[in-house]
Amino acid sequence: MQDKISVVVDYMNQVKTRCTFNAASKALGITPQALKKQLGEPRPEISWFVSPTSGEPTRYTDSQKHSELYRTKRIIKSAEVLTRNLDL
């Protein structure tokens, strides 16, 4: 599972687009809580995973957010986008 999570994290850092925890966890076949646990401590490379209501990474300080987090207003909200783009 960690390999698949790494693929998703790498993809998010490549496309520099936020993604909801719900979309990412559904594409991976795990719960949002399990994904949060697997990702570990807040850090810029995983700040792309955000709350569906606020569009913000939960419990992150500004220094823990990726410098390009707000580069676009687009947020991936569908697991199908990740499944299609990453062959999950």
C-alpha angles and dihedrals in degrees: 000000000000089000091056091047089051090052091053093045091049091049093050090051091048097050093034093217129134119244130192119246087234094058094045095045093047091051089051094045095239136104121269088244092054090050092051090050093049092049092056127192122013113271135152097260092059098037087096088083107088145174113269092225102047102023087225131116107254118250096355125144117220090256091056093054122092111258090236097044093119096040088117135018090224117113123186105233100164127079088208091069092058094040091053097042096043103033091236 
